[in-house]
């Protein structure tokens, strides 16, 4: 399993609209992507920062999303974020929700 972590600084007073945009515009895009498993979004107290974590079956599927559909997501977020969101990627080592056990260094 693979994770994309997107960090962004929200414009002032945009947290509620950001949440609605995720629900109504971004999640439908993600749900149509091959290999997409789960999205969780966090907003910091005060509503000025947000983080989204999406889980994917494989890195390759996340990469396809990144090049094919993520530009559309960025267009949806443009009026809500201060600057270009920062994207980091990781292999998922553990997940209680997806019953993934820790991998040893030899299998990672």
N, C-alpha and C positions, 0 to 999 in steps of 0.2 A: 504494500500500500504506500501511497505517496501523498505528501501534503504540500499545498501552496499556502503561504501565509502572506496576506496583503495588509500592510499598515498604512494608514492615511490620517492626515490632519483635516478635520472637518471645518467648514466655514462656520462662523458664529451663528447660533440659532438654527442650525440645519439638521440636528440629530433626528427629529421626528420625521422630516422629509426623507432623510437618509434611510431610516428604518423602513418606511413605506416603499422607497425605491428598491431596496433589497428584496422585499417581499413580492412586489408586483412586477418588477422588471428583471432583476438580476437572477433570482431563483428560477424563473421559467427558462432562462437561457441556460443555466447550469444543468437543470434537469434534462435538457435535451442533448447533453454531451455524453458521448460514449465513455464509460469508465467513471463517471461522477458518482460518488457515494454519499457525501454529506457536506453540509456547510454550517458553520456556526460563526456568528458575528457578535463582536463585543463593542460596546461604546463606553469609554472611560467616564467616570463621574465628571460632570461639568459639560459633557457632550462635545469636547473639542478633538478627541482622538478616537479612531475606530480601528479594529483589527478583524479581518475575516480569515477563517481557516477553512479551506476546502480539502476534502479527502478524495483521492482517486485510486482506481485499481492499479494503474501503472504510471510511471513517469512519462512514457510516450503519449498516453492519453491526455495527461495534463499539458504536455507540450503542444499537442494538437489544439486543445482549447486555447492555450496562450496565444497561438499564432492566428487561429481562425475566428474565435469568438470574443476573446478578452478585449480587443479594440472596441467592440460594441459596448461592453460593460464600462469601459473607460469613458465613452461618450455619454452614457447615462449618468455617470458620477461627476462629470466635469463641473457642473454648477454647484456641487455640494462639497467639493474638496478644495483645499488651498493649493496643493501642488500634486505632481504625479505620484500616485501611490507607490510604495516600495514593496517589491515582491521578493520573497525568499522561498526556497524550496527545500524539502527534507524528505528522506525516507522515514516512514513511520516505524518506530521501534516497539511501541506498546500502545494498546488501545483497549480499555475495558468495554467500550461500546461495540467494538468490532472483533473482540476476542482474539486480539493479536498478542502473542507472547513475545517477550524480549528475545531478540536474536543474539546469538553469540557472535563474537568478532569473526569467527571462522566462516559463518554463513552470511554475514552482512556484506 
